Amino acid sequence: MTNTRRAGLMLVAPATLFIAIGFLLPVFVLLSGAFRLESGWTLSNFTDFFADPLYREVFFRTFRLGLTVTAVAALLGYATALAINDANPRSKGRLVALLVLPLMISPVARTYAWLVILGRTGFLNVALTSVGLTDEPLRILFTEWAVFIGLLQLFFPLMVLPLISSLENMPRDVIPAARVLGASWLAIFWRIILPLTREGLVVGGTLTFVGSLTAYVTPAILGGSKVLMLETLLYQRVSVANDYASAGVIAVILIAMSVATNVMLKRLATARGGR
């Protein structure tokens, strides 16, 4: 081993030790509790988790909302990214700044703003009743719709920014060439834009889906106790029931879903790009 390499390892060692003790060890202890009982190592905690109707409902709700938020964010994200990419440089900088601006605001503040908008006396209900679309205020808060809206607004910039980066790296003459050859906009998107921006879609889709799965503040505020998701359920099992075994099971499920999502999106993008 050369002196340079030895010196590099010595410099990295303190940070590695800190991460191992402060992060990896607690995570390992929490996750190992999901596979351990007094009688030894087992998978019964997972079978008990999915045997409970409430836990199954929370699991499928979390997966469904995460998938829906990601799909809608991708559709709107492509439209937004294409519009920003076609703007002139000065306007493009301003639009990107507006897109990044919400990321600089605390998620707690951004989520509480939806209480003012979606409440029974909020802006949305006042507008609907004023124009006569409804006779009485709609119940939007503490429903899956409220959680969906909050998560979409929270993670939408994380979908658009990678797509903008991918569009910037795409050759600018391919779309005009396809139009000259008579291709429709749907064919252009499906055969040209989507394959050439698949890396941005993988990054944005992973960030949005994993963020929706693991978000706590938004579901807790907009969903309350009526719309439980895996993160809010994990918090309840730890802070209220002191049930670390169930919390470990939920943590393992969230990690497995996050890793599986990234692997699946990469494989789909590779398969699409290989055609």
TIDONU-584587 format. One record per residue (C-alpha): residue in one letter; y, x, z. Coordinates in steps of 0.05 Angstrom, whole numbers. Layout:
% residues N
@r->A Y->Y X->X Z->Z
...
This chain:
% residues 275
@r->M Y->0 X->0 Z->0
@r->T Y->67 X->29 Z->-21
@r->N Y->125 X->36 Z->27
@r->T Y->166 X->-15 Z->-12
@r->R Y->112 X->-67 Z->-7
@r->R Y->101 X->-53 Z->67
@r->A Y->175 X->-60 Z->80
@r->G Y->177 X->-126 Z->42
@r->L Y->119 X->-154 Z->83
@r->M Y->154 X->-133 Z->147
@r->L Y->216 X->-170 Z->126
@r->V Y->177 X->-233 Z->107
@r->A Y->133 X->-232 Z->170
@r->P Y->185 X->-262 Z->219
@r->A Y->200 X->-321 Z->174
@r->T Y->126 X->-332 Z->160
@r->L Y->110 X->-330 Z->234
@r->F Y->166 X->-379 Z->250
@r->I Y->143 X->-428 Z->197
@r->A Y->71 X->-422 Z->221
@r->I Y->87 X->-435 Z->294
@r->G Y->144 X->-485 Z->285
@r->F Y->116 X->-526 Z->227
@r->L Y->45 X->-512 Z->204
@r->L Y->14 X->-511 Z->273
@r->P Y->43 X->-578 Z->297
@r->V Y->25 X->-610 Z->230
@r->F Y->-46 X->-583 Z->236
@r->V Y->-53 X->-610 Z->307
@r->L Y->-27 X->-679 Z->285
@r->L Y->-71 X->-682 Z->223
@r->S Y->-133 X->-657 Z->258
@r->G Y->-128 X->-714 Z->308
@r->A Y->-143 X->-762 Z->251
@r->F Y->-212 X->-731 Z->243
@r->R Y->-230 X->-721 Z->316
@r->L Y->-257 X->-764 Z->371
@r->E Y->-285 X->-746 Z->440
@r->S Y->-354 X->-745 Z->408
@r->G Y->-333 X->-696 Z->354
@r->W Y->-307 X->-695 Z->282
@r->T Y->-312 X->-761 Z->246
@r->L Y->-281 X->-806 Z->192
@r->S Y->-285 X->-869 Z->234
@r->N Y->-210 X->-868 Z->246
@r->F Y->-199 X->-879 Z->172
@r->T Y->-252 X->-934 Z->166
@r->D Y->-221 X->-969 Z->227
@r->F Y->-152 X->-962 Z->196
@r->F Y->-171 X->-995 Z->130
@r->A Y->-214 X->-1047 Z->166
@r->D Y->-151 X->-1074 Z->200
@r->P Y->-118 X->-1128 Z->156
@r->L Y->-48 X->-1110 Z->181
@r->Y Y->-57 X->-1036 Z->164
@r->R Y->-85 X->-1053 Z->95
@r->E Y->-26 X->-1098 Z->82
@r->V Y->23 X->-1043 Z->103
@r->F Y->-13 X->-992 Z->59
@r->F Y->-12 X->-1035 Z->-4
@r->R Y->60 X->-1057 Z->9
@r->T Y->82 X->-984 Z->14
@r->F Y->44 X->-965 Z->-49
@r->R Y->69 X->-1025 Z->-87
@r->L Y->142 X->-1015 Z->-68
@r->G Y->138 X->-940 Z->-83
@r->L Y->108 X->-953 Z->-151
@r->T Y->158 X->-1008 Z->-167
@r->V Y->218 X->-966 Z->-146
@r->T Y->193 X->-907 Z->-187
@r->A Y->181 X->-950 Z->-249
@r->V Y->249 X->-984 Z->-246
@r->A Y->284 X->-919 Z->-230
@r->A Y->251 X->-887 Z->-291
@r->L Y->273 X->-943 Z->-338
@r->L Y->344 X->-944 Z->-313
@r->G Y->344 X->-869 Z->-305
@r->Y Y->329 X->-856 Z->-379
@r->A Y->385 X->-904 Z->-400
@r->T Y->434 X->-870 Z->-352
@r->A Y->412 X->-800 Z->-371
@r->L Y->419 X->-814 Z->-445
@r->A Y->488 X->-844 Z->-436
@r->I Y->511 X->-784 Z->-394
@r->N Y->480 X->-734 Z->-442
@r->D Y->517 X->-766 Z->-502
@r->A Y->585 X->-765 Z->-467
@r->N Y->637 X->-711 Z->-481
@r->P Y->635 X->-650 Z->-435
@r->R Y->694 X->-672 Z->-392
@r->S Y->667 X->-743 Z->-381
@r->K Y->597 X->-716 Z->-371
@r->G Y->620 X->-673 Z->-313
@r->R Y->655 X->-732 Z->-280
@r->L Y->594 X->-777 Z->-289
@r->V Y->547 X->-725 Z->-259
@r->A Y->595 X->-717 Z->-201
@r->L Y->593 X->-792 Z->-188
@r->L Y->518 X->-790 Z->-192
@r->V Y->513 X->-733 Z->-142
@r->L Y->566 X->-762 Z->-95
@r->P Y->518 X->-811 Z->-59
@r->L Y->472 X->-753 Z->-42
@r->M Y->528 X->-724 Z->0
@r->I Y->531 X->-787 Z->43
@r->S Y->483 X->-798 Z->101
@r->P Y->425 X->-844 Z->83
@r->V Y->439 X->-882 Z->147
@r->A Y->510 X->-898 Z->125
@r->R Y->487 X->-916 Z->55
@r->T Y->433 X->-962 Z->83
@r->Y Y->480 X->-997 Z->133
@r->A Y->527 X->-1012 Z->75
@r->W Y->473 X->-1057 Z->47
@r->L Y->475 X->-1099 Z->111
@r->V Y->547 X->-1117 Z->93
@r->I Y->528 X->-1132 Z->21
@r->L Y->462 X->-1169 Z->30
@r->G Y->475 X->-1206 Z->96
@r->R Y->481 X->-1282 Z->100
@r->T Y->556 X->-1274 Z->103
@r->G Y->556 X->-1212 Z->59
@r->F Y->590 X->-1200 Z->-7
@r->L Y->530 X->-1221 Z->-50
@r->N Y->519 X->-1289 Z->-16
@r->V Y->594 X->-1304 Z->-15
@r->A Y->597 X->-1290 Z->-90
@r->L Y->536 X->-1333 Z->-105
@r->T Y->561 X->-1392 Z->-64
@r->S Y->631 X->-1386 Z->-92
@r->V Y->608 X->-1393 Z->-164
@r->G Y->560 X->-1449 Z->-146
@r->L Y->495 X->-1413 Z->-161
@r->T Y->468 X->-1430 Z->-92
@r->D Y->486 X->-1483 Z->-41
@r->E Y->469 X->-1440 Z->20
@r->P Y->464 X->-1365 Z->33
@r->L Y->401 X->-1332 Z->9
@r->R Y->356 X->-1295 Z->57
@r->I Y->353 X->-1225 Z->28
@r->L Y->355 X->-1180 Z->89
@r->F Y->289 X->-1164 Z->123
@r->T Y->250 X->-1178 Z->59
@r->E Y->215 X->-1132 Z->9
@r->W Y->272 X->-1144 Z->-39
@r->A Y->321 X->-1113 Z->9
@r->V Y->277 X->-1053 Z->20
@r->F Y->267 X->-1046 Z->-55
@r->I Y->342 X->-1048 Z->-69
@r->G Y->356 X->-997 Z->-13
@r->L Y->302 X->-949 Z->-37
@r->L Y->323 X->-954 Z->-109
@r->Q Y->395 X->-939 Z->-93
@r->L Y->374 X->-882 Z->-47
@r->F Y->329 X->-844 Z->-96
@r->F Y->358 X->-863 Z->-163
@r->P Y->400 X->-799 Z->-169
@r->L Y->337 X->-758 Z->-157
@r->M Y->306 X->-791 Z->-219
@r->V Y->367 X->-784 Z->-264
@r->L Y->385 X->-711 Z->-250
@r->P Y->319 X->-681 Z->-275
@r->L Y->321 X->-726 Z->-336
@r->I Y->391 X->-702 Z->-353
@r->S Y->367 X->-630 Z->-347
@r->S Y->308 X->-645 Z->-394
@r->L Y->353 X->-680 Z->-445
@r->E Y->400 X->-621 Z->-446
@r->N Y->343 X->-575 Z->-465
@r->M Y->320 X->-622 Z->-521
@r->P Y->340 X->-602 Z->-592
@r->R Y->400 X->-645 Z->-612
@r->D Y->379 X->-653 Z->-685
@r->V Y->312 X->-687 Z->-672
@r->I Y->340 X->-756 Z->-658
@r->P Y->387 X->-758 Z->-719
@r->A Y->330 X->-732 Z->-762
@r->A Y->284 X->-787 Z->-737
@r->R Y->338 X->-840 Z->-751
@r->V Y->347 X->-813 Z->-822
@r->L Y->272 X->-820 Z->-832
@r->G Y->275 X->-893 Z->-811
@r->A Y->246 X->-890 Z->-741
@r->S Y->265 X->-945 Z->-693
@r->W Y->295 X->-931 Z->-625
@r->L Y->230 X->-950 Z->-591
@r->A Y->191 X->-902 Z->-635
@r->I Y->243 X->-847 Z->-622
@r->F Y->237 X->-857 Z->-548
@r->W Y->162 X->-860 Z->-546
@r->R Y->146 X->-805 Z->-596
@r->I Y->205 X->-757 Z->-586
@r->I Y->246 X->-767 Z->-523
@r->L Y->189 X->-782 Z->-475
@r->P Y->145 X->-722 Z->-495
@r->L Y->203 X->-673 Z->-496
@r->T Y->228 X->-696 Z->-427
@r->R Y->161 X->-704 Z->-392
@r->E Y->175 X->-647 Z->-344
@r->G Y->238 X->-681 Z->-319
@r->L Y->200 X->-747 Z->-312
@r->V Y->146 X->-712 Z->-271
@r->V Y->198 X->-681 Z->-225
@r->G Y->239 X->-745 Z->-219
@r->G Y->178 X->-789 Z->-211
@r->T Y->149 X->-746 Z->-157
@r->L Y->214 X->-742 Z->-118
@r->T Y->225 X->-817 Z->-123
@r->F Y->154 X->-840 Z->-108
@r->V Y->143 X->-791 Z->-51
@r->G Y->212 X->-806 Z->-23
@r->S Y->198 X->-881 Z->-25
@r->L Y->131 X->-871 Z->10
@r->T Y->159 X->-827 Z->65
@r->A Y->227 X->-861 Z->76
@r->Y Y->238 X->-886 Z->146
@r->V Y->312 X->-904 Z->156
@r->T Y->318 X->-952 Z->97
@r->P Y->255 X->-994 Z->111
@r->A Y->270 X->-994 Z->185
@r->I Y->341 X->-1021 Z->176
@r->L Y->332 X->-1067 Z->115
@r->G Y->261 X->-1088 Z->129
@r->G Y->260 X->-1090 Z->205
@r->S Y->196 X->-1110 Z->239
@r->K Y->180 X->-1161 Z->185
@r->V Y->170 X->-1111 Z->128
@r->L Y->130 X->-1054 Z->158
@r->M Y->116 X->-993 Z->115
@r->L Y->73 X->-933 Z->131
@r->E Y->130 X->-891 Z->159
@r->T Y->155 X->-947 Z->204
@r->L Y->83 X->-961 Z->225
@r->L Y->73 X->-887 Z->241
@r->Y Y->135 X->-887 Z->285
@r->Q Y->111 X->-949 Z->322
@r->R Y->42 X->-920 Z->334
@r->V Y->72 X->-857 Z->364
@r->S Y->132 X->-882 Z->402
@r->V Y->107 X->-951 Z->425
@r->A Y->31 X->-948 Z->427
@r->N Y->24 X->-873 Z->439
@r->D Y->-33 X->-875 Z->388
@r->Y Y->-34 X->-806 Z->358
@r->A Y->-100 X->-817 Z->323
@r->S Y->-73 X->-873 Z->281
@r->A Y->-9 X->-833 Z->269
@r->G Y->-51 X->-775 Z->244
@r->V Y->-89 X->-822 Z->197
@r->I Y->-23 X->-848 Z->168
@r->A Y->3 X->-777 Z->160
@r->V Y->-60 X->-756 Z->123
@r->I Y->-54 X->-817 Z->78
@r->L Y->19 X->-802 Z->62
@r->I Y->5 X->-729 Z->46
@r->A Y->-56 X->-747 Z->3
@r->M Y->-16 X->-799 Z->-36
@r->S Y->41 X->-750 Z->-47
@r->V Y->-4 X->-695 Z->-72
@r->A Y->-45 X->-743 Z->-115
@r->T Y->19 X->-771 Z->-147
@r->N Y->44 X->-702 Z->-167
@r->V Y->-24 X->-682 Z->-196
@r->M Y->-31 X->-748 Z->-234
@r->L Y->39 X->-744 Z->-264
@r->K Y->28 X->-672 Z->-286
@r->R Y->-38 X->-690 Z->-319
@r->L Y->-8 X->-750 Z->-354
@r->A Y->49 X->-708 Z->-379
@r->T Y->2 X->-653 Z->-403
@r->A Y->-43 X->-704 Z->-437
@r->R Y->17 X->-737 Z->-470
@r->G Y->46 X->-670 Z->-491
@r->G Y->-20 X->-647 Z->-521
@r->R Y->-23 X->-704 Z->-571
